[in-house]
Structures are given as structure tokens and as C-alpha cells.
Amino acid sequence: MSGASQIELGLTIPLQRHLHVKAPPRGREPDRRFCWDLHVIPLRGRSSLLAVHCHSRYAFVLYDLSHSDWTRLPEVFREGLARSLSSSGFPAEAESLLCGPGQPLFTKTHGRREVAFLNRAWDDVMAAEPTLDESAQSQPLLDLIVNARPSRCAGIDGLGIPAERLAAALQGPA
């Protein structure tokens, strides 16, 4: 990926409520490779983060975030993304390629299709929930299972494997 843009983190309405924030502005129609939609999901009674890449549908989960984690969500997101990418075998520079320079910008979610694919990712997370490790915030096994399932995404037509689509996105424009 060249010509990095500012990363946008689209907040679902339930996450906006959870964070007690007003609706952020709509995004700028940026390159979807720099867009993620974030959602708060209950896992075993704990408020957890589901992050879904809008272009590839690559997803990761951070389990049982504390109040202080939610208040520093941009940093927690980046840290969680770096751990997820590393455990999935992506090179160390992948996180900086996906996030670009500077602080992430909170926006509304990136569209109805993107939210529909986020909901499908949530279904996949719930199907893989027996692999949840309650002793850790990062969930490498759960992420691996979710990102190995054939799915659709907003950035590329047809069925594909999220981890493979993300690898292709890191190589450059399709």
C-alpha cells in the first residue's frame, strides 16, 4: 500500500452508546483499505471489541476491555491490530501500512454493506466462541478461525478468505 491515508474507525451505534459519545461525522469516502468498523459485542458477559476491516473483512476480537481500555480506544485498537496481525503471520510493518500516519479518525460506520459484513463476522465469532481464551484480551485462535472462513466483503466481489484478501490489499491496489 502506498500513499497512506488517515485511518478511519467507524463506530456502530451500540458502540457509540457504550462509549457515551455523540454520533461522529461521516467519513470522507476514503480508500477502504484504511477503514475499519468497530462494534461492542458481549462475549461470556464481558464487553468486547470486534474490529472489521472494511476492504477485506479481516476481523479481530479484543476480549473484556476495561473502562480505561474503552477510553483510549484508538491506542487499544492499534495495539490489538498489531498483535492480531503478528499472530496471523503478517510482517511487522503491516500494522503501520494499514493505519497510516497519525491518530485514527472516528467516523460513522462506512456503509450498510460494511455493517452487514461486520454482522456476518460477529456470527463467525459466535460460532468460534468455544475457542475463547478468558485469560487473554487478544484472541489469536478465535481470530484465525474467523479469518479463515470464506466470506464476502465490501471491497472485493465474490467469496474469499479474509486473511488472504488482507494480504493482497497489503501488496497494493487490486
Rosetta constraint file for C-alpha pairs under 8 A:
AtomPair CA 1 CA 97 HARMONIC 6.41 0.50
AtomPair CA 1 CA 98 HARMONIC 7.93 0.50
AtomPair CA 1 CA 169 HARMONIC 7.10 0.50
AtomPair CA 1 CA 170 HARMONIC 5.41 0.50
AtomPair CA 1 CA 171 HARMONIC 5.98 0.50
AtomPair CA 1 CA 172 HARMONIC 4.48 0.50
AtomPair CA 1 CA 173 HARMONIC 7.06 0.50
AtomPair CA 2 CA 172 HARMONIC 7.04 0.50
AtomPair CA 4 CA 34 HARMONIC 7.99 0.50
AtomPair CA 4 CA 97 HARMONIC 7.10 0.50
AtomPair CA 4 CA 98 HARMONIC 7.95 0.50
AtomPair CA 4 CA 99 HARMONIC 7.89 0.50
AtomPair CA 4 CA 100 HARMONIC 5.06 0.50
AtomPair CA 4 CA 101 HARMONIC 7.24 0.50
AtomPair CA 5 CA 30 HARMONIC 7.65 0.50
AtomPair CA 5 CA 31 HARMONIC 7.48 0.50
AtomPair CA 5 CA 34 HARMONIC 6.59 0.50
AtomPair CA 5 CA 99 HARMONIC 7.89 0.50
AtomPair CA 5 CA 100 HARMONIC 5.73 0.50
AtomPair CA 5 CA 101 HARMONIC 7.39 0.50
AtomPair CA 6 CA 34 HARMONIC 6.89 0.50
AtomPair CA 6 CA 99 HARMONIC 6.90 0.50
AtomPair CA 6 CA 100 HARMONIC 5.60 0.50
AtomPair CA 6 CA 101 HARMONIC 6.28 0.50
AtomPair CA 6 CA 102 HARMONIC 6.81 0.50
AtomPair CA 6 CA 103 HARMONIC 7.52 0.50
AtomPair CA 6 CA 104 HARMONIC 6.44 0.50
AtomPair CA 6 CA 105 HARMONIC 7.20 0.50
AtomPair CA 7 CA 34 HARMONIC 4.74 0.50
AtomPair CA 7 CA 35 HARMONIC 5.85 0.50
AtomPair CA 7 CA 36 HARMONIC 7.80 0.50
AtomPair CA 7 CA 98 HARMONIC 7.49 0.50
AtomPair CA 7 CA 99 HARMONIC 5.15 0.50
AtomPair CA 7 CA 100 HARMONIC 6.20 0.50
AtomPair CA 7 CA 103 HARMONIC 7.62 0.50
AtomPair CA 7 CA 104 HARMONIC 4.98 0.50
AtomPair CA 7 CA 105 HARMONIC 6.29 0.50
AtomPair CA 8 CA 27 HARMONIC 7.22 0.50
AtomPair CA 8 CA 34 HARMONIC 6.31 0.50
AtomPair CA 8 CA 35 HARMONIC 4.87 0.50
AtomPair CA 8 CA 36 HARMONIC 6.28 0.50
AtomPair CA 8 CA 104 HARMONIC 5.59 0.50
AtomPair CA 8 CA 105 HARMONIC 4.81 0.50
AtomPair CA 8 CA 106 HARMONIC 5.92 0.50
AtomPair CA 8 CA 107 HARMONIC 6.44 0.50
AtomPair CA 9 CA 35 HARMONIC 6.14 0.50
AtomPair CA 9 CA 36 HARMONIC 5.01 0.50
AtomPair CA 9 CA 37 HARMONIC 5.59 0.50
AtomPair CA 9 CA 38 HARMONIC 6.57 0.50
AtomPair CA 9 CA 104 HARMONIC 6.50 0.50
AtomPair CA 9 CA 105 HARMONIC 6.01 0.50
AtomPair CA 9 CA 106 HARMONIC 4.91 0.50
AtomPair CA 9 CA 107 HARMONIC 5.94 0.50
AtomPair CA 9 CA 108 HARMONIC 7.93 0.50
AtomPair CA 9 CA 109 HARMONIC 7.63 0.50
AtomPair CA 10 CA 35 HARMONIC 7.37 0.50
AtomPair CA 10 CA 36 HARMONIC 6.03 0.50
AtomPair CA 10 CA 37 HARMONIC 4.35 0.50
AtomPair CA 10 CA 38 HARMONIC 5.90 0.50
AtomPair CA 10 CA 106 HARMONIC 5.89 0.50
AtomPair CA 10 CA 107 HARMONIC 4.64 0.50
AtomPair CA 10 CA 108 HARMONIC 4.73 0.50
AtomPair CA 10 CA 109 HARMONIC 3.97 0.50
AtomPair CA 10 CA 110 HARMONIC 6.17 0.50
AtomPair CA 11 CA 15 HARMONIC 5.94 0.50
AtomPair CA 11 CA 16 HARMONIC 6.13 0.50
AtomPair CA 11 CA 24 HARMONIC 7.89 0.50
AtomPair CA 11 CA 37 HARMONIC 5.99 0.50
AtomPair CA 11 CA 38 HARMONIC 5.19 0.50
AtomPair CA 11 CA 39 HARMONIC 6.50 0.50
AtomPair CA 11 CA 106 HARMONIC 6.84 0.50
AtomPair CA 11 CA 107 HARMONIC 6.27 0.50
AtomPair CA 11 CA 108 HARMONIC 5.42 0.50
AtomPair CA 11 CA 109 HARMONIC 5.47 0.50
AtomPair CA 12 CA 16 HARMONIC 6.24 0.50
AtomPair CA 12 CA 37 HARMONIC 7.16 0.50
AtomPair CA 12 CA 38 HARMONIC 6.28 0.50
AtomPair CA 12 CA 39 HARMONIC 5.54 0.50
AtomPair CA 12 CA 108 HARMONIC 6.86 0.50
AtomPair CA 12 CA 109 HARMONIC 5.88 0.50
AtomPair CA 13 CA 17 HARMONIC 6.27 0.50
AtomPair CA 13 CA 23 HARMONIC 7.70 0.50
AtomPair CA 14 CA 18 HARMONIC 6.13 0.50
AtomPair CA 14 CA 39 HARMONIC 7.03 0.50
AtomPair CA 14 CA 40 HARMONIC 6.69 0.50
AtomPair CA 15 CA 19 HARMONIC 6.05 0.50
AtomPair CA 15 CA 38 HARMONIC 7.39 0.50
AtomPair CA 15 CA 39 HARMONIC 5.45 0.50
AtomPair CA 15 CA 40 HARMONIC 5.23 0.50
AtomPair CA 16 CA 20 HARMONIC 5.93 0.50
AtomPair CA 16 CA 21 HARMONIC 5.32 0.50
AtomPair CA 16 CA 22 HARMONIC 6.71 0.50
AtomPair CA 16 CA 23 HARMONIC 6.69 0.50
AtomPair CA 17 CA 21 HARMONIC 6.44 0.50
AtomPair CA 18 CA 40 HARMONIC 7.51 0.50
AtomPair CA 19 CA 70 HARMONIC 7.02 0.50
AtomPair CA 19 CA 71 HARMONIC 7.58 0.50
AtomPair CA 23 CA 107 HARMONIC 7.83 0.50
AtomPair CA 23 CA 108 HARMONIC 6.75 0.50
AtomPair CA 24 CA 106 HARMONIC 6.24 0.50
AtomPair CA 24 CA 107 HARMONIC 4.86 0.50
AtomPair CA 24 CA 108 HARMONIC 5.57 0.50
AtomPair CA 25 CA 106 HARMONIC 7.71 0.50
AtomPair CA 25 CA 107 HARMONIC 5.17 0.50
AtomPair CA 25 CA 108 HARMONIC 5.97 0.50
AtomPair CA 26 CA 107 HARMONIC 5.36 0.50
AtomPair CA 26 CA 108 HARMONIC 5.08 0.50
AtomPair CA 26 CA 109 HARMONIC 7.62 0.50
AtomPair CA 26 CA 110 HARMONIC 7.83 0.50
AtomPair CA 27 CA 107 HARMONIC 5.48 0.50
AtomPair CA 27 CA 108 HARMONIC 6.69 0.50
AtomPair CA 27 CA 110 HARMONIC 7.00 0.50
AtomPair CA 30 CA 34 HARMONIC 7.35 0.50
AtomPair CA 30 CA 35 HARMONIC 7.62 0.50
AtomPair CA 31 CA 35 HARMONIC 7.24 0.50
AtomPair CA 32 CA 54 HARMONIC 5.85 0.50
AtomPair CA 32 CA 55 HARMONIC 5.11 0.50
AtomPair CA 32 CA 155 HARMONIC 6.86 0.50
AtomPair CA 33 CA 53 HARMONIC 7.38 0.50
AtomPair CA 33 CA 54 HARMONIC 6.93 0.50
AtomPair CA 33 CA 55 HARMONIC 5.26 0.50
AtomPair CA 33 CA 56 HARMONIC 7.80 0.50
AtomPair CA 33 CA 98 HARMONIC 6.82 0.50
AtomPair CA 33 CA 169 HARMONIC 6.93 0.50
AtomPair CA 34 CA 53 HARMONIC 7.98 0.50
AtomPair CA 34 CA 98 HARMONIC 5.80 0.50
AtomPair CA 34 CA 99 HARMONIC 6.28 0.50
AtomPair CA 34 CA 100 HARMONIC 7.60 0.50
AtomPair CA 35 CA 53 HARMONIC 6.18 0.50
AtomPair CA 35 CA 54 HARMONIC 5.58 0.50
AtomPair CA 35 CA 55 HARMONIC 7.31 0.50
AtomPair CA 35 CA 110 HARMONIC 7.57 0.50
AtomPair CA 36 CA 51 HARMONIC 6.50 0.50
AtomPair CA 36 CA 52 HARMONIC 5.42 0.50
AtomPair CA 36 CA 53 HARMONIC 4.42 0.50
AtomPair CA 36 CA 54 HARMONIC 5.31 0.50
AtomPair CA 37 CA 51 HARMONIC 5.87 0.50
AtomPair CA 37 CA 52 HARMONIC 5.36 0.50
AtomPair CA 37 CA 53 HARMONIC 6.57 0.50
AtomPair CA 37 CA 54 HARMONIC 6.67 0.50
AtomPair CA 37 CA 109 HARMONIC 5.75 0.50
AtomPair CA 37 CA 110 HARMONIC 6.98 0.50
AtomPair CA 37 CA 114 HARMONIC 7.70 0.50
AtomPair CA 37 CA 115 HARMONIC 7.52 0.50
AtomPair CA 37 CA 118 HARMONIC 7.40 0.50
AtomPair CA 38 CA 49 HARMONIC 6.91 0.50
AtomPair CA 38 CA 50 HARMONIC 5.78 0.50
AtomPair CA 38 CA 51 HARMONIC 4.58 0.50
AtomPair CA 38 CA 52 HARMONIC 6.47 0.50
AtomPair CA 38 CA 109 HARMONIC 7.96 0.50
AtomPair CA 39 CA 49 HARMONIC 5.87 0.50
AtomPair CA 39 CA 50 HARMONIC 5.19 0.50
AtomPair CA 39 CA 51 HARMONIC 6.53 0.50
AtomPair CA 40 CA 47 HARMONIC 6.29 0.50
AtomPair CA 40 CA 48 HARMONIC 5.59 0.50
AtomPair CA 40 CA 49 HARMONIC 4.90 0.50
AtomPair CA 40 CA 50 HARMONIC 6.23 0.50
AtomPair CA 41 CA 47 HARMONIC 5.83 0.50
AtomPair CA 41 CA 48 HARMONIC 5.22 0.50
AtomPair CA 41 CA 49 HARMONIC 6.12 0.50
AtomPair CA 41 CA 50 HARMONIC 6.63 0.50
AtomPair CA 42 CA 46 HARMONIC 5.31 0.50
AtomPair CA 42 CA 47 HARMONIC 4.90 0.50
AtomPair CA 42 CA 48 HARMONIC 5.94 0.50
AtomPair CA 43 CA 47 HARMONIC 6.57 0.50
AtomPair CA 43 CA 48 HARMONIC 6.40 0.50
AtomPair CA 43 CA 63 HARMONIC 7.23 0.50
AtomPair CA 43 CA 64 HARMONIC 7.71 0.50
AtomPair CA 43 CA 129 HARMONIC 7.82 0.50
AtomPair CA 46 CA 63 HARMONIC 7.28 0.50
AtomPair CA 46 CA 64 HARMONIC 5.02 0.50
AtomPair CA 46 CA 65 HARMONIC 7.78 0.50
AtomPair CA 47 CA 63 HARMONIC 7.19 0.50
AtomPair CA 47 CA 64 HARMONIC 5.30 0.50
AtomPair CA 47 CA 65 HARMONIC 6.29 0.50
AtomPair CA 48 CA 61 HARMONIC 7.03 0.50
AtomPair CA 48 CA 62 HARMONIC 5.67 0.50
AtomPair CA 48 CA 63 HARMONIC 4.59 0.50
AtomPair CA 48 CA 64 HARMONIC 4.88 0.50
AtomPair CA 48 CA 65 HARMONIC 5.70 0.50
AtomPair CA 49 CA 61 HARMONIC 5.53 0.50
AtomPair CA 49 CA 62 HARMONIC 5.06 0.50
AtomPair CA 49 CA 63 HARMONIC 6.55 0.50
AtomPair CA 49 CA 64 HARMONIC 7.93 0.50
AtomPair CA 49 CA 65 HARMONIC 7.34 0.50
AtomPair CA 50 CA 59 HARMONIC 6.97 0.50
AtomPair CA 50 CA 60 HARMONIC 5.95 0.50
AtomPair CA 50 CA 61 HARMONIC 4.74 0.50
AtomPair CA 50 CA 62 HARMONIC 6.74 0.50
AtomPair CA 50 CA 122 HARMONIC 7.44 0.50
AtomPair CA 51 CA 59 HARMONIC 5.47 0.50
AtomPair CA 51 CA 60 HARMONIC 5.46 0.50
AtomPair CA 51 CA 61 HARMONIC 6.47 0.50
AtomPair CA 51 CA 77 HARMONIC 7.97 0.50
AtomPair CA 52 CA 57 HARMONIC 5.57 0.50
AtomPair CA 52 CA 58 HARMONIC 5.72 0.50
AtomPair CA 52 CA 59 HARMONIC 4.35 0.50
AtomPair CA 52 CA 60 HARMONIC 6.78 0.50
AtomPair CA 52 CA 118 HARMONIC 6.08 0.50
AtomPair CA 52 CA 121 HARMONIC 7.59 0.50
AtomPair CA 53 CA 57 HARMONIC 4.90 0.50
AtomPair CA 53 CA 58 HARMONIC 5.24 0.50
AtomPair CA 53 CA 59 HARMONIC 6.27 0.50
AtomPair CA 54 CA 58 HARMONIC 7.97 0.50
AtomPair CA 54 CA 110 HARMONIC 7.55 0.50
AtomPair CA 54 CA 114 HARMONIC 5.92 0.50
AtomPair CA 54 CA 153 HARMONIC 7.11 0.50
AtomPair CA 54 CA 154 HARMONIC 6.32 0.50
AtomPair CA 54 CA 155 HARMONIC 6.71 0.50
AtomPair CA 55 CA 153 HARMONIC 6.53 0.50
AtomPair CA 55 CA 154 HARMONIC 5.84 0.50
AtomPair CA 55 CA 155 HARMONIC 4.07 0.50
AtomPair CA 55 CA 156 HARMONIC 7.01 0.50
AtomPair CA 55 CA 166 HARMONIC 7.84 0.50
AtomPair CA 56 CA 153 HARMONIC 5.83 0.50
AtomPair CA 56 CA 154 HARMONIC 7.36 0.50
AtomPair CA 56 CA 155 HARMONIC 6.10 0.50
AtomPair CA 56 CA 156 HARMONIC 7.14 0.50
AtomPair CA 56 CA 162 HARMONIC 5.43 0.50
AtomPair CA 56 CA 163 HARMONIC 7.68 0.50
AtomPair CA 56 CA 165 HARMONIC 5.27 0.50
AtomPair CA 56 CA 166 HARMONIC 5.39 0.50
AtomPair CA 56 CA 169 HARMONIC 7.63 0.50
AtomPair CA 57 CA 117 HARMONIC 6.98 0.50
AtomPair CA 57 CA 118 HARMONIC 7.41 0.50
AtomPair CA 57 CA 121 HARMONIC 7.55 0.50
AtomPair CA 57 CA 147 HARMONIC 7.98 0.50
AtomPair CA 57 CA 151 HARMONIC 7.83 0.50
AtomPair CA 57 CA 152 HARMONIC 7.47 0.50
AtomPair CA 57 CA 153 HARMONIC 5.46 0.50
AtomPair CA 57 CA 154 HARMONIC 7.78 0.50
AtomPair CA 57 CA 162 HARMONIC 5.41 0.50
AtomPair CA 58 CA 147 HARMONIC 5.80 0.50
AtomPair CA 58 CA 162 HARMONIC 4.70 0.50
AtomPair CA 58 CA 163 HARMONIC 5.90 0.50
AtomPair CA 58 CA 165 HARMONIC 7.88 0.50
AtomPair CA 58 CA 166 HARMONIC 6.51 0.50
AtomPair CA 59 CA 121 HARMONIC 7.00 0.50
AtomPair CA 59 CA 143 HARMONIC 6.65 0.50
AtomPair CA 59 CA 146 HARMONIC 7.12 0.50
AtomPair CA 59 CA 147 HARMONIC 6.51 0.50
AtomPair CA 59 CA 162 HARMONIC 7.86 0.50
AtomPair CA 60 CA 80 HARMONIC 7.80 0.50
AtomPair CA 60 CA 81 HARMONIC 7.21 0.50
AtomPair CA 60 CA 84 HARMONIC 6.51 0.50
AtomPair CA 60 CA 139 HARMONIC 7.53 0.50
AtomPair CA 60 CA 143 HARMONIC 5.27 0.50
AtomPair CA 61 CA 138 HARMONIC 6.62 0.50
AtomPair CA 61 CA 139 HARMONIC 6.14 0.50
AtomPair CA 61 CA 142 HARMONIC 7.76 0.50
AtomPair CA 61 CA 143 HARMONIC 6.71 0.50
AtomPair CA 62 CA 80 HARMONIC 6.76 0.50
AtomPair CA 62 CA 137 HARMONIC 5.10 0.50
AtomPair CA 62 CA 138 HARMONIC 5.08 0.50
AtomPair CA 62 CA 139 HARMONIC 6.58 0.50
AtomPair CA 63 CA 134 HARMONIC 7.49 0.50
AtomPair CA 63 CA 136 HARMONIC 7.08 0.50
AtomPair CA 63 CA 137 HARMONIC 4.54 0.50
AtomPair CA 63 CA 138 HARMONIC 6.47 0.50
AtomPair CA 63 CA 139 HARMONIC 7.26 0.50
AtomPair CA 64 CA 137 HARMONIC 6.42 0.50
AtomPair CA 65 CA 69 HARMONIC 5.61 0.50
AtomPair CA 65 CA 70 HARMONIC 6.55 0.50
AtomPair CA 65 CA 137 HARMONIC 7.28 0.50
AtomPair CA 66 CA 70 HARMONIC 6.45 0.50
AtomPair CA 67 CA 71 HARMONIC 6.39 0.50
AtomPair CA 68 CA 72 HARMONIC 6.46 0.50
AtomPair CA 69 CA 73 HARMONIC 6.06 0.50
AtomPair CA 69 CA 76 HARMONIC 6.31 0.50
AtomPair CA 70 CA 76 HARMONIC 7.81 0.50
AtomPair CA 72 CA 76 HARMONIC 6.26 0.50
AtomPair CA 73 CA 77 HARMONIC 5.79 0.50
AtomPair CA 74 CA 78 HARMONIC 6.32 0.50
AtomPair CA 74 CA 103 HARMONIC 7.34 0.50
AtomPair CA 74 CA 104 HARMONIC 6.27 0.50
AtomPair CA 75 CA 79 HARMONIC 6.12 0.50
AtomPair CA 76 CA 80 HARMONIC 5.95 0.50
AtomPair CA 77 CA 81 HARMONIC 5.97 0.50
AtomPair CA 78 CA 82 HARMONIC 6.11 0.50
AtomPair CA 78 CA 95 HARMONIC 7.48 0.50
AtomPair CA 78 CA 99 HARMONIC 7.82 0.50
AtomPair CA 79 CA 83 HARMONIC 6.31 0.50
AtomPair CA 80 CA 84 HARMONIC 6.06 0.50
AtomPair CA 80 CA 138 HARMONIC 6.64 0.50
AtomPair CA 81 CA 85 HARMONIC 6.02 0.50
AtomPair CA 81 CA 95 HARMONIC 6.67 0.50
AtomPair CA 82 CA 86 HARMONIC 6.04 0.50
AtomPair CA 82 CA 92 HARMONIC 7.72 0.50
AtomPair CA 82 CA 94 HARMONIC 7.86 0.50
AtomPair CA 82 CA 95 HARMONIC 5.45 0.50
AtomPair CA 83 CA 87 HARMONIC 6.11 0.50
AtomPair CA 83 CA 138 HARMONIC 7.22 0.50
AtomPair CA 84 CA 88 HARMONIC 6.14 0.50
AtomPair CA 84 CA 138 HARMONIC 7.22 0.50
AtomPair CA 84 CA 139 HARMONIC 7.69 0.50
AtomPair CA 84 CA 140 HARMONIC 6.21 0.50
AtomPair CA 84 CA 143 HARMONIC 7.24 0.50
AtomPair CA 85 CA 89 HARMONIC 6.38 0.50
AtomPair CA 85 CA 90 HARMONIC 5.22 0.50
AtomPair CA 85 CA 91 HARMONIC 7.66 0.50
AtomPair CA 85 CA 92 HARMONIC 7.98 0.50
AtomPair CA 85 CA 94 HARMONIC 7.25 0.50
AtomPair CA 85 CA 95 HARMONIC 7.19 0.50
AtomPair CA 86 CA 90 HARMONIC 5.40 0.50
AtomPair CA 86 CA 91 HARMONIC 6.75 0.50
AtomPair CA 86 CA 92 HARMONIC 6.63 0.50
AtomPair CA 87 CA 140 HARMONIC 6.08 0.50
AtomPair CA 88 CA 140 HARMONIC 7.39 0.50
AtomPair CA 88 CA 144 HARMONIC 6.71 0.50
AtomPair CA 90 CA 94 HARMONIC 6.37 0.50
AtomPair CA 90 CA 167 HARMONIC 7.77 0.50
AtomPair CA 93 CA 97 HARMONIC 6.26 0.50
AtomPair CA 94 CA 98 HARMONIC 6.19 0.50
AtomPair CA 94 CA 170 HARMONIC 7.11 0.50
AtomPair CA 95 CA 99 HARMONIC 6.04 0.50
AtomPair CA 96 CA 100 HARMONIC 5.59 0.50
AtomPair CA 96 CA 101 HARMONIC 7.55 0.50
AtomPair CA 97 CA 170 HARMONIC 7.19 0.50
AtomPair CA 98 CA 170 HARMONIC 7.55 0.50
AtomPair CA 99 CA 104 HARMONIC 7.49 0.50
AtomPair CA 109 CA 114 HARMONIC 7.68 0.50
AtomPair CA 109 CA 115 HARMONIC 7.06 0.50
AtomPair CA 110 CA 114 HARMONIC 6.16 0.50
AtomPair CA 110 CA 115 HARMONIC 7.46 0.50
AtomPair CA 111 CA 115 HARMONIC 6.30 0.50
AtomPair CA 112 CA 116 HARMONIC 6.11 0.50
AtomPair CA 113 CA 117 HARMONIC 6.25 0.50
AtomPair CA 113 CA 153 HARMONIC 7.93 0.50
AtomPair CA 113 CA 154 HARMONIC 6.19 0.50
AtomPair CA 114 CA 118 HARMONIC 6.15 0.50
AtomPair CA 114 CA 153 HARMONIC 7.14 0.50
AtomPair CA 114 CA 154 HARMONIC 5.78 0.50
AtomPair CA 115 CA 119 HARMONIC 6.17 0.50
AtomPair CA 116 CA 120 HARMONIC 6.41 0.50
AtomPair CA 117 CA 121 HARMONIC 6.22 0.50
AtomPair CA 117 CA 152 HARMONIC 7.03 0.50
AtomPair CA 117 CA 153 HARMONIC 6.07 0.50
AtomPair CA 117 CA 154 HARMONIC 7.51 0.50
AtomPair CA 118 CA 122 HARMONIC 6.26 0.50
AtomPair CA 119 CA 123 HARMONIC 6.32 0.50
AtomPair CA 120 CA 124 HARMONIC 6.33 0.50
AtomPair CA 121 CA 125 HARMONIC 6.18 0.50
AtomPair CA 121 CA 146 HARMONIC 7.05 0.50
AtomPair CA 122 CA 126 HARMONIC 6.20 0.50
AtomPair CA 123 CA 127 HARMONIC 6.25 0.50
AtomPair CA 124 CA 128 HARMONIC 6.27 0.50
AtomPair CA 124 CA 146 HARMONIC 5.71 0.50
AtomPair CA 125 CA 129 HARMONIC 5.90 0.50
AtomPair CA 125 CA 142 HARMONIC 6.96 0.50
AtomPair CA 125 CA 143 HARMONIC 7.98 0.50
AtomPair CA 125 CA 146 HARMONIC 6.18 0.50
AtomPair CA 128 CA 132 HARMONIC 7.56 0.50
AtomPair CA 128 CA 142 HARMONIC 6.13 0.50
AtomPair CA 128 CA 145 HARMONIC 6.91 0.50
AtomPair CA 128 CA 146 HARMONIC 7.28 0.50
AtomPair CA 129 CA 142 HARMONIC 7.17 0.50
AtomPair CA 131 CA 141 HARMONIC 6.74 0.50
AtomPair CA 131 CA 142 HARMONIC 5.95 0.50
AtomPair CA 132 CA 139 HARMONIC 6.72 0.50
AtomPair CA 132 CA 141 HARMONIC 7.78 0.50
AtomPair CA 132 CA 142 HARMONIC 6.35 0.50
AtomPair CA 133 CA 139 HARMONIC 6.62 0.50
AtomPair CA 139 CA 143 HARMONIC 6.00 0.50
AtomPair CA 140 CA 144 HARMONIC 5.98 0.50
AtomPair CA 141 CA 145 HARMONIC 6.29 0.50
AtomPair CA 142 CA 146 HARMONIC 6.24 0.50
AtomPair CA 143 CA 147 HARMONIC 5.97 0.50
AtomPair CA 144 CA 148 HARMONIC 6.11 0.50
AtomPair CA 145 CA 149 HARMONIC 6.67 0.50
AtomPair CA 147 CA 161 HARMONIC 6.49 0.50
AtomPair CA 147 CA 162 HARMONIC 5.04 0.50
AtomPair CA 147 CA 163 HARMONIC 5.37 0.50
AtomPair CA 148 CA 161 HARMONIC 5.56 0.50
AtomPair CA 148 CA 162 HARMONIC 6.53 0.50
AtomPair CA 148 CA 163 HARMONIC 6.53 0.50
AtomPair CA 149 CA 161 HARMONIC 5.90 0.50
AtomPair CA 149 CA 162 HARMONIC 7.38 0.50
AtomPair CA 150 CA 159 HARMONIC 5.84 0.50
AtomPair CA 150 CA 160 HARMONIC 5.00 0.50
AtomPair CA 150 CA 161 HARMONIC 4.77 0.50
AtomPair CA 150 CA 162 HARMONIC 7.25 0.50
AtomPair CA 151 CA 159 HARMONIC 5.12 0.50
AtomPair CA 151 CA 160 HARMONIC 5.49 0.50
AtomPair CA 151 CA 161 HARMONIC 6.31 0.50
AtomPair CA 151 CA 162 HARMONIC 7.09 0.50
AtomPair CA 152 CA 156 HARMONIC 7.63 0.50
AtomPair CA 152 CA 157 HARMONIC 7.11 0.50
AtomPair CA 152 CA 158 HARMONIC 5.96 0.50
AtomPair CA 152 CA 159 HARMONIC 4.94 0.50
AtomPair CA 152 CA 160 HARMONIC 6.38 0.50
AtomPair CA 153 CA 157 HARMONIC 7.12 0.50
AtomPair CA 153 CA 158 HARMONIC 7.91 0.50
AtomPair CA 153 CA 159 HARMONIC 7.94 0.50
AtomPair CA 160 CA 164 HARMONIC 7.54 0.50
AtomPair CA 160 CA 165 HARMONIC 6.94 0.50
AtomPair CA 161 CA 165 HARMONIC 6.19 0.50
AtomPair CA 162 CA 166 HARMONIC 6.08 0.50
AtomPair CA 163 CA 167 HARMONIC 6.23 0.50
AtomPair CA 164 CA 168 HARMONIC 6.28 0.50
AtomPair CA 165 CA 169 HARMONIC 6.17 0.50
AtomPair CA 166 CA 170 HARMONIC 6.24 0.50
AtomPair CA 167 CA 171 HARMONIC 6.62 0.50
AtomPair CA 168 CA 172 HARMONIC 6.91 0.50
AtomPair CA 168 CA 174 HARMONIC 7.68 0.50
AtomPair CA 169 CA 173 HARMONIC 6.41 0.50
AtomPair CA 169 CA 174 HARMONIC 7.16 0.50
